[in-house]
Amino acid sequence: MASPSAEDVLTKLRALSAKQDITILKLSEPISAAVTHLQDAHQRTSDVSNSSLDATTPSSLEADLTHYRELFAKLRFSYVEQVSKEKFIRAIVGDPPLIVSPQENLDLEKENLEAKATLKALKTEVAAMVAELEEKARDLSRKYEKIKVETIKLEELPRKIEELENAVADLKKTQKTGSNPNPELNLPLAKTLDLVESKRRRKAELDRQLEQLQSQVPRKKKELDRLQAELQPLETKRQNSKTAAKEARRRKEAALGGVQDDLEERGRWFRSAEAGLKQVLEIES
């Protein structure tokens, strides 16, 4: 049996999401409808319930719950008070009047204590059940939000898969034609992994050398600053000497009247003539 494609899975997920789009507002619709029916039957409304039916939100539902709890507590107190008064009046005005013995009061008090203990246990059990249900509801809400995010990612998968398939097809086509100028891209997987590992080692070595050179930068910079500080006076002295030499040459040329070249030529002639005469006359210097 062939596995379903990504498009089929995505279509089924969308259909399932459309059918099971559960929110707190939709869950409150049966409660709101029941409240509306009771209000129409008994003609009793309240400001909180009216506002909650006009715009139902999670916060308004929480406010409704608090409001109805307070109303129920008041109603229960009024009911118990009214029933107690009615029983007391009937016991007084009855014919014959109802006489309650102390033992019956003790028995009734004992039954009340047992009933209170049972009620307290039931309340504790109900509170635990409510806490468990709230925790499960929060867990389901987190899972639902996670599924929504994953569904969005799944919707993007077909496009990414298509792009990857096109890239693989282009790589295969390039490998078959051999038009790639870089021979390293045509290596098999094992040699490619070895090449990647060697490149990583080379990169690690270069990083290590770079770190060493960077650690030497402050010392080299200080040495450069010191050499520049020592070179500055020498450069100044060189410029001064060069300027002084130019000035001395200018003064010399000015003193000779511009015949320096002629004097040098005559001096060479005289020295050569002197050397020739000494050689002819065999005179030792």
C-alpha positions in Angstrom: 0.0 0.0 0.0 1.5 3.3 -1.1 2.1 6.0 1.6 0.0 9.1 1.3 1.6 12.2 -0.1 2.2 15.4 1.8 -0.7 17.1 -0.1 -3.1 14.3 1.0 -2.1 14.6 4.6 -2.4 18.4 4.5 -5.9 18.1 3.0 -7.0 15.7 5.7 -5.6 17.9 8.5 -7.4 20.9 7.1 -10.6 19.0 6.9 -10.2 17.7 10.5 -9.3 21.2 11.8 -12.4 22.6 10.1 -14.6 20.0 11.8 -13.0 20.2 15.2 -12.4 23.9 15.6 -13.0 23.9 19.4 -12.8 27.2 21.3 -14.0 28.3 24.7 -16.6 30.5 23.1 -18.1 27.5 21.2 -18.0 25.4 24.3 -20.0 28.1 26.1 -22.8 28.2 23.5 -24.9 25.4 25.1 -24.6 27.2 28.5 -25.6 30.5 27.0 -28.5 28.9 25.3 -29.7 27.3 28.5 -29.4 30.6 30.4 -31.4 32.4 27.7 -34.1 29.7 27.9 -34.3 30.0 31.7 -34.5 33.8 31.5 -37.3 33.7 28.9 -39.2 31.2 31.1 -38.9 33.0 34.4 -38.4 36.6 33.2 -35.3 37.1 35.4 -32.2 38.7 34.1 -29.1 40.3 35.6 -26.6 42.8 34.3 -23.7 40.4 34.4 -25.6 37.7 32.4 -26.9 40.2 29.9 -23.4 41.6 29.2 -22.0 38.0 29.0 -24.6 37.0 26.4 -24.0 40.1 24.4 -20.2 39.5 24.1 -19.1 36.1 25.4 -15.4 36.0 26.2 -13.3 33.8 28.6 -13.1 36.6 31.1 -16.9 37.2 30.9 -17.5 33.5 31.5 -15.3 33.6 34.6 -17.3 36.7 35.8 -20.5 34.8 35.2 -19.3 31.8 37.1 -18.3 34.0 40.1 -21.7 35.8 39.9 -23.7 32.6 39.8 -21.7 31.2 42.7 -22.5 34.2 44.8 -26.2 34.0 43.8 -26.3 30.3 44.7 -24.8 30.9 48.1 -27.3 33.6 48.8 -30.2 31.5 47.5 -29.1 28.5 49.6 -28.9 30.7 52.8 -32.3 32.2 52.1 -33.8 28.7 51.4 -32.4 27.2 54.6 -33.6 30.2 56.6 -37.1 30.1 55.1 -37.4 26.3 55.6 -36.3 26.6 59.2 -38.8 29.4 60.0 -41.6 27.4 58.3 -40.8 24.3 60.3 -40.5 26.3 63.5 -43.9 28.0 63.0 -45.6 24.7 62.0 -44.2 23.1 65.2 -45.6 25.9 67.4 -49.0 26.3 65.8 -49.6 22.6 65.2 -52.3 20.7 67.0 -50.9 19.1 69.0 -47.7 21.1 69.0 -44.5 19.3 68.1 -42.5 18.6 71.2 -38.8 17.7 70.6 -36.9 15.9 73.3 -33.3 16.6 74.1 -32.4 13.1 72.9 -33.9 13.8 69.5 -31.9 17.0 69.3 -28.7 15.1 70.1 -29.6 12.5 67.5 -30.4 15.2 65.0 -27.1 17.0 65.8 -25.2 13.7 65.3 -26.9 13.2 62.0 -26.0 16.8 61.0 -22.4 16.2 61.9 -22.3 13.0 59.8 -24.0 14.8 57.0 -21.6 17.7 57.2 -18.6 15.3 57.2 -20.0 13.6 54.1 -20.7 16.9 52.4 -17.2 18.1 53.2 -15.7 14.9 51.8 -17.8 15.3 48.7 -16.8 18.9 48.3 -13.1 17.9 48.6 -13.6 15.3 46.0 -15.4 17.7 43.7 -12.6 20.3 44.2 -10.0 17.7 43.3 -12.0 16.7 40.2 -12.4 20.4 39.2 -8.6 21.0 39.6 -7.9 17.8 37.6 -10.3 18.9 34.9 -8.7 22.4 34.8 -5.2 20.9 34.5 -6.4 18.6 31.7 -8.1 21.5 30.0 -4.8 23.5 30.2 -2.9 20.5 28.9 -5.3 20.1 26.0 -5.1 23.8 25.2 -1.3 23.6 25.0 -1.5 20.5 22.8 -4.1 22.2 20.6 -1.9 25.3 20.2 1.1 23.1 19.5 -0.8 21.2 16.8 -1.9 24.5 15.2 1.8 25.6 15.0 2.8 22.2 13.6 0.0 22.4 11.1 1.3 25.7 9.9 4.7 24.2 9.5 3.3 21.2 7.7 1.6 23.6 5.2 5.0 25.0 4.3 6.6 21.5 3.9 5.3 20.8 0.3 6.9 24.0 -1.0 10.2 23.3 0.8 10.2 19.7 -0.4 9.7 20.9 -3.9 12.5 23.4 -3.6 14.8 20.7 -2.2 13.8 18.3 -5.0 14.6 20.9 -7.6 18.0 21.6 -6.0 18.8 17.9 -5.9 17.8 17.6 -9.6 20.0 20.5 -10.5 22.9 19.0 -8.6 22.5 15.6 -10.3 22.3 17.3 -13.7 25.5 19.2 -13.0 27.3 16.1 -11.8 26.3 14.1 -14.9 27.3 16.8 -17.3 30.6 17.5 -15.4 30.4 21.2 -16.2 31.2 22.2 -12.7 34.7 23.8 -12.7 35.4 22.8 -9.1 36.4 19.2 -9.0 35.9 19.0 -5.3 32.1 19.2 -5.8 32.2 16.0 -7.9 33.7 13.9 -5.2 31.8 10.9 -3.7 30.3 11.1 -0.2 33.2 9.4 1.6 35.9 11.7 0.1 33.6 14.7 0.5 33.4 13.9 4.3 37.2 13.5 4.5 37.6 16.8 2.6 35.2 18.6 5.0 37.0 17.2 8.0 40.4 18.4 6.6 38.9 21.8 5.9 37.6 21.9 9.5 41.0 21.0 10.9 42.6 23.6 8.7 40.1 26.2 9.9 40.8 25.2 13.5 44.5 25.6 12.9 44.0 29.0 11.2 41.8 30.1 14.1 44.5 29.1 16.6 47.2 31.0 14.6 44.9 34.0 14.4 44.3 33.9 18.1 48.1 33.8 18.7 48.7 36.7 16.4 45.9 38.7 18.0 47.5 38.1 21.4 50.8 39.6 20.0 49.1 42.7 18.6 49.3 44.8 21.8 53.0 44.0 22.2 53.8 44.7 18.6 51.8 47.9 18.8 53.8 49.1 21.8 57.1 48.2 20.0 55.9 50.1 16.9 55.1 53.2 19.0 58.6 53.0 20.6 60.3 52.7 17.2 58.3 55.6 15.9 59.2 57.7 18.9 62.9 56.8 18.3 62.7 57.5 14.6 61.1 60.9 14.9 64.3 62.6 16.3 66.4 60.9 13.6 64.1 62.0 10.9 64.2 65.5 12.2 68.0 65.4 12.3 68.2 64.0 8.8 66.0 66.8 7.5 68.1 69.4 9.3 71.4 67.8 7.9 69.9 67.8 4.4 68.9 71.4 4.7 72.3 72.4 6.0 74.1 70.5 3.2 72.0 72.2 0.6 72.6 75.6 2.2 76.4 74.9 2.4 76.5 73.9 -1.3 74.6 77.0 -2.3 77.0 79.2 -0.3 80.0 77.4 -1.9 78.7 77.8 -5.4 77.9 81.4 -4.7 81.5 82.0 -3.4 83.1 80.4 -6.5 81.0 82.4 -8.8 79.7 79.4 -10.6 83.1 78.0 -11.8 83.1 75.0 -9.6 82.8 72.6 -12.5 85.7 74.3 -14.3 88.0 74.1 -11.2 87.3 70.5 -10.8 88.1 69.7 -14.4 91.4 71.8 -14.1 92.2 70.0 -10.9 91.9 66.6 -12.6 94.1 67.7 -15.5 96.8 69.0 -13.2 96.8 65.8 -11.2 97.1 63.7 -14.3 99.9 65.9 -15.6 101.7 65.7 -12.3 101.4 61.9 -12.4 102.7 61.8 -15.9 105.7 64.0 -15.1 106.6 62.0 -12.1 106.5 58.8 -14.2 108.7 60.4 -16.9 111.1 61.9 -14.4 111.0 58.8 -12.3 110.2 60.9 -9.2 108.8 59.0 -6.2 106.0 60.6 -4.3 
